């Protein structure tokens, strides 16, 4: 007849308990520091679409400064309704590249270029941008052959656009589209008007919320200013680690967002 052998656990040593407590404290402190950095200072984002080409490419891993325009509930993960509006608010500048929460769906992050400030009149005529009735300066910088979203190659004009005040950047002008001619939009108080740099391939403020677009963006929805491309990959796969190296675009590492 078999017998069950009972064993007694040795009491935990005071040193082991203390070491465990220290490890837990270290983890808690690290998470708290990470949360402070995430809420108050910087947040990373990955570019998922071509709407900001040629300045931001699919696969760019960018860093956004959270402090640039002050803080709102959208500065905090999951956007808890702790307060309304913004605290320490600072007005963004026309031409800033900004991450914001989509007004029609507060769970979605969008990135576009700020075109219109509150009270501005914005219109596109024959592909040219007009701000308060005056055309933004446009110069064709180059014509390049690019692969379209559907696979075929096409010619794309690179157009350098310069805003009043000197802010200058390059946009894509690939084809004639319905958004090359728009009505005049008057930006309401407390809101902003955004457009993608890939002008013919960007669902932005030129399309209203009722039509599935961005519409006017409340100031509360701004999350931060895109500052730098930290890393960049061309179609790398999480499940194919070798592509992290073979698909890297080192020439884009640490490139400032203009």
Buried (B, 14 or more C-beta within 10 A) or exposed (E): EEEEEEEEEEEEEEEEEEEEEEEEEEEEEEEEEEEEEBBEEBBEBEBEBBBBBBBBBBBBBBBBBBBBBBBBBBBBEEBEEEEEEBEEBEEBBBBBBBBBBBBEEBEEBBBBBBBBBBEBBBBBEEBBBBBEEEEBEBEEBEEEEBEEEEEEEEEBBBBBBBBEEEBBBBBBBBBEBEBBEBEEBBBEEEBBBBBBBBBBBBBBBBBEBEEEBBBBBBBBBBBBBBBBBBBBBBEBEEEEEEBEEEBBBEEBEEBEBE
